[in-house]
Amino acid sequence: MTGSALEGIRVLDLGQIYAGPYAGFLLAMAGAEVIKIEPPGGEFLRARAAVSGGIIPFAMLNTNKRSATLNLKDARGRDLLLRMVKDADILLENYAAGTLERLNLGWDVLHEANPRLIYASVTGYGLSGPYRDYPAMDLTIQAMAGIMSVTGFQDREPVKAGAAIVDYMGGVNLYAAITTALFQRERSGKGQQVEVSLQEAIYPTLSSNLGLYFAGKGTQRTGNRHGGLASSPYNVYPTSDGYIAIICISELQWRTLTEVMGSPELAADPRFSTLKERVRNMDLLDGLIGAWSGTLTKEDAFQRLISRDVPSAPVRDLDDVINDAHMHGRGMLHHVDHPQFGKLVLPSSPLKLHDSVSPERQESAALGDHNAEIYQDWLGLSGEEAAKLKADGVI
């Protein structure tokens, strides 16, 4: 075993809500020293943590980060950040485009302070282009990027994806950009600015739907069917106590499904004998599969299918998922007694590096918990100076 993959890398995390903080979380869980820097009143997600539904996201995204407060609108706060930048490897943020420039903390200033710094930003539409200054959130990007237009059923209004897929795809892509830039810095010795647009990060997920569009079928909401209507069976089917997802990619899987259903003759039926014919007759095929699955519980149907390697899964609710023995067994999920929020189930990083030591888990900190450690121990301020800055609302 080596040490943690990013041990010795120092990150200044100015992220808020989801996208930026998730990139910071992945860096922290890979062993980087991540300092979460928030305004003295805290970032937006802390306010949500005061509401019951907002507790988990903050605790999830800020594991293994130290917390410091800093008012960047005050010149003294700006100077303190630049002092930190001089001894940092990465600064990440997901403010609106141009925010740090307006605070006189843009790329040119940061690069001058530390030529090895990687400055990473994730914005709604990027740092250039006609949409650059549009305000953006997960919901609005889902609307603008076409996600909502293909989510739901054709005879109903467009709906958003249930999960915050845009923000988290943005965070994943920002992590990728940062680690790529770190690798390049090993060769060049120089830092650089990297950016991710949420709109651009989510666009590739439309690949199936784009296949349907370029086939001349326009934009369609296909419900639980394949987004390009190019695969069948591919749907969510009823059971006596819920639903089960079933998909067959290969002809072998299709033939096996017919055997599990007790209807092997369907495999040779001209209406279903090829993928093209199954797609052409998917309404009929879905009805036949649903009639079979509806006689079984979802667990019974799943066990019959999975024992024969037919891709399938019961549709589970969140209670099932957070208590998933597989994810707990792999160390992805943890039961924790959070010092602020009580008993929770929180995730680790999905990135598993087999020759890297995972850092010891530390739950999200209270606001400004590490101010003394950052400003006095690291930057060398005296207790009196730190007290004055706090009284003035700078930290």
Residue pairs with C-beta under 8 A, 6 or more apart in sequence:
1 355
1 356
1 357
2 355
2 356
2 357
3 31
3 356
3 357
4 30
4 31
4 356
4 357
4 358
4 359
5 30
5 31
5 353
5 356
6 27
6 30
6 31
6 32
7 31
7 32
8 33
9 27
9 31
9 32
9 33
9 89
9 90
9 182
10 32
10 33
10 35
10 87
10 88
10 89
10 90
11 24
11 27
11 28
11 32
11 33
11 34
11 35
11 88
11 89
11 90
11 91
11 92
12 35
12 37
12 81
12 84
12 85
12 88
12 90
12 91
12 92
13 20
13 21
13 24
13 27
13 34
13 35
13 36
13 37
13 65
13 92
14 20
14 37
14 91
14 92
14 93
14 95
15 21
15 22
15 23
15 24
15 36
15 43
15 92
15 93
15 94
16 38
16 43
16 44
16 45
16 94
16 95
17 43
17 44
17 45
17 94
17 167
18 45
18 57
18 61
18 138
18 164
18 167
18 168
18 171
19 94
19 122
19 166
19 167
19 168
19 170
19 171
19 174
19 198
20 92
20 93
20 94
20 122
20 171
20 174
21 36
21 45
21 61
21 62
21 171
22 61
22 167
22 168
22 170
22 171
22 172
22 175
23 92
23 120
23 122
23 171
23 172
23 174
23 175
23 178
24 34
24 36
24 61
24 62
24 65
24 92
25 34
25 60
25 61
25 62
25 63
25 64
25 65
25 171
25 349
26 171
26 172
26 175
26 349
26 351
27 34
27 90
27 175
27 178
28 34
28 63
28 64
28 65
28 359
29 63
29 64
29 348
29 349
29 351
29 358
29 359
30 349
30 351
30 353
30 356
31 356
31 357
31 358
31 359
32 89
32 90
33 66
34 64
34 65
34 66
35 65
35 66
35 67
35 68
35 84
35 370
35 374
36 62
36 65
36 66
36 67
36 68
36 365
37 68
37 69
37 70
37 81
38 46
38 67
38 68
38 69
38 70
38 367
38 368
39 69
39 70
39 71
39 72
40 69
40 70
40 71
40 368
40 393
40 394
40 395
42 69
42 367
45 54
45 57
45 58
45 61
46 58
46 367
47 54
48 54
48 57
48 58
49 55
49 57
49 58
49 59
49 341
55 341
55 344
56 344
56 346
58 364
59 338
59 340
59 341
59 344
59 346
59 363
59 364
60 346
60 347
61 364
62 364
62 365
63 346
63 361
63 362
63 363
63 364
64 359
64 361
64 362
65 364
65 365
66 365
66 369
66 370
66 373
66 374
67 364
67 365
67 366
67 367
67 368
67 369
67 370
67 371
68 368
68 370
68 371
68 374
68 375
68 395
69 367
69 368
69 371
69 395
70 77
70 80
70 81
70 394
70 395
71 77
71 393
71 394
71 395
72 78
72 81
72 103
72 105
73 103
74 392
74 393
74 394
76 389
76 392
76 394
77 394
77 395
78 103
78 104
78 105
80 375
80 379
80 389
80 394
80 395
81 105
82 105
82 109
82 110
82 113
83 379
84 374
84 378
84 379
85 91
85 110
85 113
85 114
85 117
86 113
86 114
87 114
87 378
88 114
88 117
89 116
89 117
89 118
89 182
90 117
90 118
90 119
90 120
90 178
90 182
91 110
91 117
91 118
91 119
91 120
92 119
92 120
92 121
92 122
92 174
92 178
93 99
93 100
93 120
93 121
94 121
94 122
94 123
94 170
94 174
95 121
95 123
96 123
96 124
96 133
96 135
96 136
97 121
97 123
97 124
97 125
97 126
97 127
97 132
97 133
98 127
98 132
98 133
100 106
100 110
100 121
107 119
107 193
110 117
110 119
111 117
111 119
111 191
111 193
114 191
115 190
115 191
116 185
116 189
116 190
116 191
117 191
118 178
118 181
118 182
118 185
118 191
118 192
118 193
118 194
119 191
119 192
119 193
119 194
120 174
120 177
120 178
120 181
120 193
120 194
120 195
120 196
121 127
121 174
121 193
121 194
121 195
121 196
122 170
122 171
122 173
122 174
122 195
122 196
122 197
122 198
122 201
123 132
123 136
123 195
123 196
123 197
123 198
124 131
124 134
124 135
124 136
124 137
124 140
124 141
124 197
124 198
124 199
125 131
125 132
125 134
125 136
125 197
125 198
125 199
126 132
126 195
126 197
126 199
126 200
127 195
131 144
131 199
134 140
136 144
136 198
136 199
138 160
138 164
138 165
138 166
138 167
138 198
139 160
141 147
141 166
141 198
141 199
141 202
142 148
142 151
142 160
142 161
142 165
142 166
142 202
143 160
144 199
145 166
145 198
145 199
145 202
145 203
145 206
146 203
146 206
146 209
146 219
147 160
147 161
147 165
147 166
147 202
147 205
147 206
148 158
148 159
148 160
148 161
149 158
149 219
149 221
150 206
150 209
150 219
150 220
150 221
150 222
150 227
151 158
151 159
151 160
151 161
151 221
152 158
152 159
152 221
152 223
153 221
153 223
154 220
154 221
154 222
154 223
156 221
158 221
165 202
165 205
166 198
166 201
166 202
167 198
169 198
169 201
169 202
169 205
170 196
170 198
170 201
170 202
172 201
173 196
173 201
174 194
174 196
177 194
177 195
177 196
178 194
180 194
181 191
181 192
181 194
184 192
185 191
185 192
206 227
208 226
208 227
208 228
208 230
209 219
209 220
209 222
209 227
209 228
210 228
211 227
211 228
211 230
212 218
212 220
212 222
212 227
212 228
212 229
212 230
213 219
215 228
217 229
220 229
222 229
223 235
224 235
224 236
224 245
225 232
225 234
225 235
225 282
226 232
226 234
229 279
229 282
230 279
231 247
231 248
231 249
231 275
231 279
232 248
232 275
232 278
232 279
232 281
232 282
232 285
232 286
233 246
233 247
233 248
233 254
233 257
233 278
233 282
233 285
233 286
233 289
234 246
234 247
234 248
235 245
235 246
235 247
235 282
235 286
235 289
236 243
236 244
236 245
236 246
236 315
237 243
237 244
237 245
237 246
237 286
237 289
237 290
237 293
237 294
238 290
238 293
238 294
239 293
239 294
239 296
239 297
239 298
239 300
239 301
239 314
240 294
240 295
240 296
240 297
240 298
241 297
241 298
242 297
242 298
242 314
242 315
243 298
243 314
243 315
244 293
244 298
244 301
244 302
244 305
244 312
244 313
244 314
244 315
245 312
245 313
245 314
245 315
246 257
246 289
246 293
246 305
246 310
246 311
246 312
247 311
247 312
248 254
248 257
248 310
248 311
249 311
251 275
253 309
253 310
253 311
254 267
254 272
254 278
255 264
255 267
256 308
256 309
256 310
257 289
257 305
257 310
258 264
258 265
258 266
258 267
259 308
260 304
260 305
260 308
260 310
261 288
261 289
261 292
262 292
263 288
263 292
266 272
266 288
267 273
270 277
271 277
271 278
271 280
271 281
271 284
271 285
272 278
272 281
272 285
278 285
293 301
296 304
298 314
298 315
299 314
301 312
301 314
302 312
302 313
302 314
305 312
306 312
321 327
322 333
322 345
323 345
324 333
327 333
328 334
328 335
331 348
332 347
332 348
332 350
333 345
333 346
333 347
333 348
334 345
334 346
334 347
334 348
334 361
335 343
335 344
335 345
336 343
336 344
336 345
336 346
336 361
336 363
337 343
338 344
338 346
338 363
338 364
339 363
339 366
340 364
340 366
346 363
348 358
348 361
349 358
368 395
371 386
371 390
371 395
372 386
375 381
375 386
375 389
375 395
376 382
376 383
376 386
381 389
386 395
389 395
